[in-house]
Amino acid sequence: MPLTPEASGVFPIAPTPFNPDGSVDWTSADRLFEFYHGIGSDGVTVLGIMGEAPKLEPEESIGLVKRAVAKMGAKPIIVGVSAPGFAAMRSLARQVMDLGAGGVMIAPPTNLRTDDQITGYYAQAVEAIGTDIPFVIQDYPLTLSVVMTPAVIRKIIQDNPSCVMLKHEDWPGLEKISTLRKFEADGSLRRVAILTGNGGLFLDFEMERGADGANTGYAFPELLIDVVKASKAGRRDEAHDIFDAHLPLLRYEQQQGVGLAVRKYVMMKRGILSHDAQRKPGPGLTAAAKAEVDYLLGRLAKHDPRAKI
């Protein structure tokens, strides 16, 4: 299914499952995408930053996309295609679209500093991959060190009709969402989907500011779905109550450097992944950290039975 500006809901960022020897755990990959489909995810993103995409061989990347397409029941698959050069970006983008992906996500390289450099880069990226491929802007200044103002995002969207979504991952970023929706209301910005990241850490208020959903990872993506559905239905207290119960684990998982290790550890304990391994280089969790996560899970289980693992 192609990605469109009307996209909404939850598109989890899929971690790449590995065996302890560093090989891709294809059995867990199948189970992971079946899980995302079964809980009611609206799509999925593969080969994202938290998917350890730079550590994969090209054929492994293609293999993950094939499995996502096969298991997600025709729901849109977003594929991260960011690359140092446009040749590699174009090659991967064209291949995954031919395999049935719904669109691609493009992050800016870390050396961009001026507004003109940023807008020029996206114009060149679109020229490289083709204007027929729907794409997502990844706005992630905390990791990428590229600051996109709302005006810059508006120009990228207005100049490139194939842009259908913004992955908003600024922090703090609530005012940016409000500004973009104001641009839309005054007619200076066409409608695109806004899905948010940062592990869901601000999802409760991001939805209230005008986000359409979440495009992020968390070891309990069902929580993201719960918050998005309740918020869209106007059940504000319900959305905040379930979000608040998960907030300690969300916060712990958002630690720089070990966040992916936490996520994989919990997903292993849930039986979604067979192992919590990362492909080297990648830090694991110490015994003390695992004990802290287990403690948080026990506390969460008092409010959400899905954490009784």
Secondary structure, DSSP 4 states (H G I P E B T S, - for coil): ----TT--EE-PBPPPPB-TTSSB-HHHHHHHHHHHHHTT-S-EEES-GGGTGGGS-HHHHHHHHHHHHHHTTT--EEEE---SSHHHHHHHHHHHHHHT--EEEEPPPTT--SHHHHHHHHHHHHHHH-TTS-EEEEE-HHHH-----HHHHHHHHHH-TTEEEEEE--SS-HHHHHHHHHHHHTTSS---EEEE-GGGTTHHHHHHHT--EE----S-HHHHHHHHHHHHTT-HHHHHHHHHHHHHHHHHHT-TTTHHHHHHHHHHHTTS-S--B-PSS-----HHHHHHHHHHHHHHHTT-GGG--
